[in-house]
Each structure stands twice: as C-alpha cells, then as structure tokens.
Amino acid sequence: MPPPVIVGVDGSAESLAAAEWAAREAVRRKRPLRLVHAWSWHPRQDGEPATAAQRLAARRALRQAEERIGRACPEVRFEEEQVEGPATAALLRAAAHADLLVLGSRGLSGFTGFLVGSVALGVVARTARPVVLVPAAGRGAGVYETAGPERSRRRDVVLGLDLADPCDEVIEFAFEAARDRGSRLRAVHAWQPPSPYGLGPGEIALIEEPWRAAEWRDFMAAVLETWRDKYPGVEVVETLTEGRPAAPLIRAASGASLLVVGRRIAQGPALARTGPVAHAVIHHAGCPVAVVPHE
C-alpha cells in the first residue's frame, strides 16, 4: 500500500480545515488518508490513569473530522488512529511513514489544541517529510478548496524559489501541486545585493546595479527551463523582486491555493530549526503552506 496522507486531528476549527484539505489532497495524489489523534497519558491523584476521558475526547475529535470529510470529500478512503505520547514525538513518528503530513494552523494567533506553537513548529523543524499547515476557513482555508474545482484551478500555486540553492525536491513538489490542481505556478525569488565582503569572481553582485535584475531573471529562467520541459501542461509565471523574500511570498500567497517553501535539513537534532522564511510565511500567509525539507 502506498504511504498515506496523514492529518493531525484535535477537534479544533483549524484541524477540521486541515482534515478537509488533507482528504482532497489524498484524492488528488491517489493515496489513502489517515486521521491521527495524539494524547498524553497522565495519572490522576489516586493513581488511576485518566484514559477514559482522553479516549472519549479523541473519539469526539475524530468523529467531527469524519463528518467534515464525509460532507466535503465522500470518495476518499480513510482510517483513523489514536496514538499515545507527547504530541511532537507522536506526529514525528506518524510523519516518518507519510507521503505528506497535514496540520492545522492559526497563523499569527499561534496554534491551537495539541498543535500549540512549539509542537507544530517542532514537527516542521524536525521531520524529513513535507508538512502542510492549513489555516481555518476564516483565514482562507475554505475559499479555494470548497468553492468548486473551477475556482480552485484559477488560484496559483506559489513557489518560494531560492536561486542561491535551487532544490529539486521543493521545485518538484510545487510543479506537481500545480499540475494536480490544474493551476498556474508562480515562482517568486527575492534577490538582495550582498555585502562586498566574501564576493568571488563572477558573482552577480559585481555587475552594475541596473543589470543585476536582468541577470537574476536569466538565471531564474534557466533554473526553471528543465521543469517547464518536464511539466509542459503547467503554466509558469516568474516574479523577481529585490529585498527580503518573506514579504513578496506573503503577498503572492494572499490569492493562492498553496504556498511552497523549502527547509534545509539540519545535520543534528540540536540544530533543527524552521528557518526564517518558512517561519515568517507559516505565521502570516493566508493560504496553506507546504514546507518541504531538503538536504
């Protein structure tokens, strides 16, 4: 059996939006869907484990997700799982066997339920699998997914393209997402004039200011040419701007169906981090954000 799309479920509005998004994505990918609820064991003062109440809450959260999925995407095949242990560890274990992990996000307000800030960000920072963070319908999650297939296809997939380190895993994820949705792909790169210190021969920054943008544009076209050939049905729009990358990505994501960014995998657990661009768009973007890890 192919690896499933896995979604964390806790009964919150954000996790229900994530469950619906994950169901539609599982259908697009032709993958099974697995609903996962994580809960931690805590003994009562009298020594009896409080498992009955926790299992009841888990069952309620899973049932709510099942009902949401049944209304929105009745054709999806799914199973459910209750896992015990700290939420971050439980979700990391689940992600290790997933094609994709989907979690609910509240953006600037933090995360809710068992996806409290450090948990969701901890999963994103440590897993080797792609993670999609989905906002509740109030921030746009329901607009692009529930307004019908024609509306969804008109909304771009946005790729945060780092031309200093163009990663195949990130680019491929974005192209496949655009292809599966029948969407246009908008590739966004923000370039910054680097400090003169550390420049080597042939650096773009050595070119006079008026020509730098043109050089970056040619480089961007060259990087994307192979992917255009591989995905001929995907229309690609290139957006090049000067400055820090987070702001133009957040602007592009305001009307998008998905924003895709990369995260470099750290060489040790102590070095695991989300990265400044991924961290910024997770908290501010008005659409689902896919964080794709890469070496």
N, C-alpha and C positions, 0 to 999 in steps of 0.2 A: 504494500500500500504506500502511495506517495506520502511524504510528510505533510501534516495538516497546517492550515492557518489556525493559529491559537489566539484566543482573545481572553484577557483577564476580565472577570465579571465580579462586581461587588454590590450591585443594586443601585448605584448612583446614576444620575442622568447621563454623565459622561461615559460610564461603562456600557450603558444601554445603547448610546450612539455608536460606541466602538463595536459592540456586538453586531449591530445592523451593518455597519461599514464592513466588518470582517466577513459577514455572510455573503455580501455582494462580491467581495474580493475573492472569496473561496470559489464562487461560481465562475468568475472570470478566469481564475487560474486552474479550474477543474480539479480542485483539491477538497478533501473533507475539512470540516470545521470542528474545532474542539473548544468548548467553553470551560474555562478553568477558574475555580474559586479557591483562594488561598486563605487559610485561617490558622492562627497560632494556638497551641494548647496552653492553658493557664489553669493551675489548680485553684479551687476555692479554698476558703479559710479552713473548712472542715476536711480538706484533703481530697474531696470528690472533684474530678475533672468537670469543667463546665462545657462538656462536649455537646450535650443535648441542645442547649440554646444556640450554640455556634452552628451546629448542623442544621437547625431549623432556619437560621438566618441565611445560611448558604443555600439551602433548598429554595427559599423565597427569592433570593437574588438570581439564581439560575432559572427559576420559573419565569420571572419577569423578562429575562433575556430571551428565553424560548418563545414567549408570546410576542415579543418585539420582532424577532426573526421570522416567526411564522406569518406575521402580517406583511412584512416587507419583502421577504425572500423565501417563499414556501418551498422552492425547489431544492434548497441547499440540504446536503446530508450533514448531520452534526451529531456529536456525542458530548457528554459533559464529564467533568472530573472535579472532585474535591481533593485538595492537597493540603497537608498539614505542615506547618513550619513558618519561619519568618518569610514575609511576603516577597522580599527581594530575592532570597535564595530559591523560593518555590518557583517564581516566574523565570529566573535564570535557568533552572533545571528544565522547565517546560520549553523555553526558547531553544534549548540545545537540540530539541527534536522537531522543531517547527520549520516550515517553509517561510513563515512570516509570523511575527508576534504583534498583536494589536492591543493597545491600552487606551483608556480614556484620559483626556487632558482638560484642565481648566485654564490653561494659559497663565496669564498674569495673576490670577487668583490662587495659584498653586494647584495641587492635585487633591482629589477627594477620596474618601473611603480608604481601602488598603493601598491606594495609589498616592499616599501622602508624599509630597515633594521628593524626599530622599529616596523613596522606594522606586518610583518611576524613573527618575534621573539615574539612580544606581543601576537599574536594569539596562537603560540605554548606554551607560558608560562601560558596562562590563560584558554584555553579550556579544557573541560573534555573528549573530543573525540579525537581519534587518528588523527594525521595530517601527511601527506606525503609531503615532499619537493622534487621537481623534478628539476634537472638541465637541461639546454638546451642541444640540441643534441651535441654541440661541446664538452661538458664535459662528454658525455657518455649516455645521456638520450635516444638517438635514437638507440644505438647499440643493447642493449639487448631486446628492445621492437619491433624493426622493422626488425630485421634480420631473422624473421621467428620463428615458435614455437619450432622447434628442437634446434635452437641456444639458445633461451630463457631458455629452460628446462635444458640446461647444466650449466647454471650460478647459483651459490649458492645464497640462502638467508642467510644472516649473522645475527646472534642474539648476541647482546651485553648482556651477562648473568652476572648479579651481584649476586654472590653466597652469599654475605652478606645479600641480600634481594631479593631472587628469587621470582619474582612477576608473578602470574599466568596469568594476562592479557597480559603482554609482551611476555611471552613464548608462550601462545596460539596464539597470533597474528602471531608470526614468524612461528610456525608449520603450521598454516592454509595457510599462504602465500606460504610456500614451497610445501604443498600438492596441492594447486590450480595451481601452476606453473609446477608441476612435477619435482621440483628442490631438490637438496640436501640442507640440513640445516647445516650450520657451526656455532656452538656455541662457542663463544670466551669469555674467562674470564682472566683477568689480576689480579694477586694477588700481594700484597705488604707486606713485613714484617712490621708489625705495631710497634709503639713505645712500649717499655716495660710498660710505664705508662698506666694504665687502663686495663691491661690484667686480665682476670679471669681464674679460674680453667678450664682446658680442652681446652683452646684456641690453635688453630693450631700453632700460633706463638711461643708457648712454646716448640714445637718439634724442634729438632736439624735441622739445615739448609738443609742437604741432603734429609730429609724425608718430608719436607713441601710440595713440589710439588706433591709428591705421595699422600699425604693426601688430597690436594685440588682436585686432579684428581679423587679420590674415591668419594669425596663429590659431584663433578660435575656429575659423572655417576649416583649417587643416585638421585640427583635432576631431571635428565633427564629421568630416568627409567620409571616413570609414563607416561610421554609424549610420549616416544617411544611406549609404550603399546597402548596408545590412538590413535596414528597415525602410525600404523605399516608400511604403504607404504612410509613413509618419511625416507630416509637415513640420518643419523646424524653423523657428524664429530665433534670431540671435539678438541678445540685449547686452550691450557693453557699456559700462559706466565707470567713472573714476570715483574712488572713495572706498570706504569700508563695505564689505559685502552684505552685512545683515540687513541694512535699511532697504536696498533695492530688492532683495529677496522677499522681505515682508510686504513691500508694495505690490510686487508681482503676484504674491500669494493671495491678495485680497479678493481676486476673482477667479482663483484656480480651484481645480478639483483635488490636486495633490502637489505638495512641495517636497522635492527630494534633495537631501544633502548628505554629505559623507562624514564619516568619523574615523580618524586614524586609530587602529587598534594599538593599545599600549603594550609594551614588552613585559610588563609585570603588573600584578593586581594593585600594588601601591600607586602605580602611575595612571590607573584608569580614570578617564575624565570624559565629559561630553564634548568639550571643545567650544570655543566662544561663539562661533557662527551657529552651530546646532543648538546651543543653549539659548541664544537670542531668539531664533525662529520658533523654537518649541514654546516659548513664553508669549510670543507676540503675533505669530502668524494666524490668520483667520481661516485656515483650512487644515486638513490632516497633514502631518509632517512625517515623512519617511526618513529615518536615519539609517544609513547603510554603512556598516563597518567595513574597513579595508586595511590591508597591511600598509 
